[in-house]
Amino acid sequence: MSRVVMNACMLSVLAVAGLAACGGDRGDATQLTTTDELAELSALPWDSVVTRARGTRVTWRMWRGDPAINAFIDGWVAEQLRERYEITLAAVEGQGAELVNQFVLEREAGRGRGTASLVWINGETFSQMRAESLLAGPWAGTLPNSRFVDSASPIIARDFEQDPAGFESPWGAVQFALIYDTVRTPEPPRTINELADWIRAHPGRFTHDQSFTGVTFLKLLMYARGGGVETFAGGFTEERYARGRSAVFGWLDSVRGNFWRGGETYPPDVAAMHRLFANAEIDFSMSNNQHDVLNKVRQGVLPPTARALLLRDGTIANAHYLGIPFNAPNAAGAMVVADFLLSPEAQLRKLDPDVWADGTVLDVSRLSAEWRGRFTALEQATVGIPGDSLRRYARPEVAPTYHERLQTDWRAWVRGEAR
């Protein structure tokens, strides 16, 4: 059995749930492998791909943890796909290890076509799915709207130092930021060292979550205290990781007693952190999306005086992507959905703080004058972190093993186990 397979009973439950939720994708090429089908589709005129996709169902396994994102996908995106292509979009939960294990189970069960045609992935999950041969491709470069992608951006062109190689299509770009209240904390700390001093001076008012965002904060510490991102670039090594880990846990050891609840417990996710922040139980929240605060303020989730904060040590930026599983039942439909999500219209829509405030992966200079004007107008109307500041402090992701190991070692550290 594969190294990523979980307990058989749990996987069986996941498989049944996946089939019940995702069944119904309808592709035309049932005898071909998905990779063969993608090669065939990529050789066709795009109108022919759209014709194959018309009237089908696309099941998309994705993170479902944010109501704003869910509303964008289930509402506007699904409606546009239905009206333009007669595609029925079904977005269902699926991320990380659970997502990988679902497809491993399907492969080992010998099932021909699987339960989903599209997946939302990046970094760690992309690495695992590629290692397990769970993604079909290449295909992303054949999408008509891929010509607008900002391929010169190192954040978009590399996924945690990995070449997407056409096996995933970018569709959003974000940057880590702390969130503070300008009334409660009018002079916030600006560096990791200043943050440590602030935490010691304000016991119980800072924490981080246990999920992807919290681990990203740990990597930010690793960069800042371990010699900069250059120290860890170029692939994972045990020696470099050992130095980085020592730097991270040395900083945490110096402040943990002053964390919320004495550092004995941590919020499960960013949504829980936002609630603590909104209730004034802590003075900082955080997000992997620098503009998330704008969206949450407009939704009334966060107070109107909440703002994003970039630490001058640098903050981690990355992109998120779409992949097509090795056993996708509707490759044509998946390609059409991925292409639509790269369209200027969809990219501008999700950039709107009233919708999602998710960053674009497009090089706006490649768009028509009309679309350039629309993006410029939205940026000028949005009170957020200026683009030049984001670029100045942006730091790329390093190899996904650093993320995996930090997450595992942090959990051991919280339990008081030897590192």
N, C-alpha and C positions, 0 to 999 in steps of 0.2 A: 504493500500500500504506500501511497505518496506520503512524504513527510508532513504535508499540510493537512492531512485528513484528520478530522476530529472523531470523537466518539461515534460509533456507528449508529447508535440509537438516535442521537441528536441529529445526525445527518439525514437519517430517514425521515424524521419529522420535517426538517427543512425542505427535503425533496418533495414531500407530499404538499407542503404549504406552497412551495414554488410552483408546482404543477397546477394547483388549484388557482393560484393568483395570476399566473403568467400564461396559461395555456390559451391557444387561440391564434397565435401568430401564424400567418399564412404566407409561405414563400412558394415560388414556382419550381425551383430547381431542387427537387427532393432527393435526387440520386447523386448529386455532386457534393463534395465536402464544401464547407463554407468558404475555405480559402480558394478552392477552384471556382466557386460561384463568384467570389469577389473579383478574381482575375477576369472572368468572363464579363462581368458587369463593367469593370474598369475599361474594357476594350470597346464598349458600346457608346454611342452618342448619349449624352445625358438625358435627352428626351425619352430614350428607350428605357433607361433606369427608372425614370419617373413613371413611365407606363407600367412597368412591372410592380412598382410600389403602390400604385393607385388601388384603393379599395381594400388595402390590407391592414393588419393590426401589428403594431410594434410595441413589444413589452420592454420597458426600460427599467433596469434595476439600478437604484440610486440611493443616496443619502436622503432621508425624509425628515430630518430633524429641525427644519426651519419653516414655519408657516408661510413666510413671504416667498421662499423658493418654491414651496409646494403650490402656492396660489399661482405663481408665474407659470409653472409647468402644467398644472392641471387645468388652469384657466386659459390664459392667452395662447400659450404654445399649442396646447391640444386643439383649441378652436381654430387656429390658423392652419394647422396641419389637416384638420378635417375639411375646412373650406377650400383649401388650395389643392390638396392631393387626395382627399377622401381617405386619409390615413387615420385610424383610431389609435391614439397613444394611451398606453396603460403604464403609468409610473408606479413602481412598487419598491418596497424597502430592499436594500441589499448593498452592503459595503464591507470593505476590509476583509478579514479572515473568513467571515461567514460567506461572503461572495465567492472567494476563492474555493472554499470547501464545497460549496454548492456545485460548482462546475467540475471539480475533481470527482465528486460522487457521480455526476451525470456521465462523465467519461468512463469511469470504471464500471458503471452499470451497463455500458454498451449501448445506451440509448442513441438513436440516430440524430434527431434534432432535439434541442434543449428547451429551456423554459424562458429564455430571454434573447432578444436580438441586439440589445444595446446595453452598455454598462458605463457608469460614471466612475472614473478611476484617476489616480495619479500616484506617482512616487512608489511607495511601499507596495501597494496593490498591483501596480503595473509590473514591478519587478517580479513579484510572485507569480502573476499570471503568465508572464513571458517565460519564466523558468519552468513552469508546468505545461507550457505549450497550450494555454487556454485561450489565446487570442488568435483570431484569423487576420490575415493581411499579407502584404501591405495593401492599403486602400485609401488612406486619408488624402494623399496628394492628388487624387483624381477628382475630388469634389470641386465643382466650379468656384465656390466661394473661398477655397483655400488660397487662391491667388491674392486675397486681401490680408492674409495672416501676417503678422509682424515677425517674419522668419529671422530677422536680424537680432531680435531680442534674445539674450541668453536665458532669460527666465522662461520663455515660451519654447525655444528651440531644444532645450534639454529638460528632461523630466527627472529631477533628482540625479543629475549627471548622466542620465540615460538617453540615448538617441531613440526617440519615438519610432523612427524607421518606418513610418507610414502605418503602424499598428494602432495608433490612437490619434485622434483629431482634437486640437485644443479648442476650448470654448469659453474659458474665463481665466482671468489673472487677478491675483490678490496679493496683499502684503500685510504682514502681522503688525498690529498696533495695540497698545494699551488704550484703555478708555478711562477717563477721569471726569470729575465734575468741577467746572470752573469756579463754582461757589464754594464747595467743600474743600477743594484743593487748588487754590488760585495759583500757586507756584509749584507745580509738580516736579519731581525729579527728572533729569534729562539723560542720565547715564545709568549703567548698571550699578556702579559704585554709589551714586547718589540715591538710587532706589534702595540699596541695602541700608544706607543711613536713615532713609525715610521710614523703612519698615521697623527698624529698631526704635525710632522715635515715636512710632504710632502702632503699638502692639495690637494685634488682632484685626488689623484693617487691610491686610493683603493676603491673597492666596492665588493659586492657579488651579485649573481644572485637571481632570484625569485623562481627558481625551486627546485627540490630535492637536488641538490648540495648546494644551498644557505642555505636551512634548515639544512643540515648536518653541515655546518659551524656554524650555531646557536647552534646546539647540542654540537659541540666541545667547544663553549664558555660556555655552561651550565655545561659541565663536569669540565672544567678548573677553572671556577669561582665559581662553586657551590659545591665543595667538592670532585670532582672526580667521576668516573663512578660508584663506589661502593655506592655512595649516592642515585643513582637513580635505581640501580639494584633491581630485585625482584618484578617487576610489578609497575603499575602506582598508585600514590596516589596524591590527591590534595595538601596535605601539602608539599610534596617534590617538586611537580611541581611549587608551588608558590615561594618557595625559589630559585629554578633554574631559573624561569622566571625573578625574580627580579635581579639575577646575570647577566643574558643575557642582559636585557634592561638597566641595570646600565652601563655595558661596552659600549653598543651601544650609549647611551646618551652622554657618555664622548667623543665620536669620530665622531658622525654622521655629524656634521657640516663640518668636514674635508674629508668626503667621496666624491667620484666623483659626480659632480653636486649637491653638498651640501646635499647628502642623500635624495633628493626629488624624484629621479627616480632611477630605478635599471634595469640592463640588464635582459631580459626575461629568458635567459638560458645560459648554459655554452658556446655554440657556439658563442653567442653574446659577452660574456666575452673574449673569445679567439681572436675575431676580434679587440676588443678594446685594448687588450694587444699587439697584433701583430702590430697595428697602433700606438703604444706608447702613447695611451690616458690614460692608467692606467699601473701601474708597477707590478701588480700581477693578474694572473688568478687563477683558481682552478679547480679541477676535483675530482670525486669520484674514479677515477682510477689512482693510483700512477704512472703508466707507460704510461698514456695517452699522456704525453708530448713527449715521444719517438716517438709514432706514428705520432703525429701532426707535429713534427719537420721533420720527413722523408717525410711527405706529402707536406711540405712547408707551412703549415697553421701557424706554429709558427716559430720564428727565431731560427737559429741553436744554439744560445747561451742560449736558454731556458732550465731550469732544474726544477725538482720537489723538494719540500721542505717539510719535516715533522717537525711540531712544537713539541718541547720537552714536552709540556703539554700532548701530546698524540693525535693521530688522529684516526678517526672512521673507522673501517674495517667491511665489511659485504660481504655476498654472494648473488648471484642472482640464481633464480630457475625457473623450468618449472612445470606448473600444467596442469592437464587435466580437462576441465569443466565438470560439472554434466551432460550435454547434448551433449557431444562430439560425432559427427557422425562417427569418425574413431579412436577408442581407440587403436586398434592394431598399426595403423600407427603412432600415437602419441608416443607410447612406443618405437617403433623402432627409431624414430627421437631422442627422449631423450637419448636412449642408445648410439646411434652413437655420440651424442654430448659429452658423457662421455668417449669416446674412447681415448686412448693415442694420436692417430693421430690427432683427432679434437682438443683436449686440447692443444697439442703442436702447432698446426697451429694458433689458436687464440691467443696464448701467444707471437707469433712472432711480434715484433714491426712494421715490414713492413706490417702486416695484421691487427692486432687490439691491441695487447699488453694487453689482458685481462688475469688475473691471473687464474691459474689452481686450481681445487678443488680436484685434485688427490694427494694421498700420493705417491710420486714418488718412495719411497723405496719399494712399493708393485709391481712395474712394473718389467718387464724383464730387464736384463742387457743392452740389446740393447736400449730400450726406456729410461732407466735411463741415459744412455750416451747421448742420443739426448737432453733430457731436460737439463742436465748439460752443454753441449756444447752451447746451446742457451743462458742459463743464463750467462755463461762466456763471450759470444760475445756481450751481451747487456750491455750498459753503463747506468745503472739505480741505484736506491737505493738498497744497499745490503740487502739480506734477513734478516740478523740478526738485522739490524736497523728497518726494517718493523715490525718484531715481537716484538721488544723492545717497540716501540711506539704505537702498535696497541691497540685499545680499542673497545670492542664489542658494538653493538647496544643495547638499552634498549627498553622497551615496546613501541609499535608503537603509543600509545596515546600521548606520549611526542612529537613525530614528528608532529602529527596532530595539537596538541594544540599550539605548537610553531609557526607553519606556520600560523594558524588563528590569533594568537595574534600579530605576527610580522606585518601582513597586517594591523591590527587595529592601531598598533604603527606608521606605515608609514603614515596612514591617520590622525594621531594626535588624535585618539580616546582614551578615558580613558581605562586603562588596569585593 
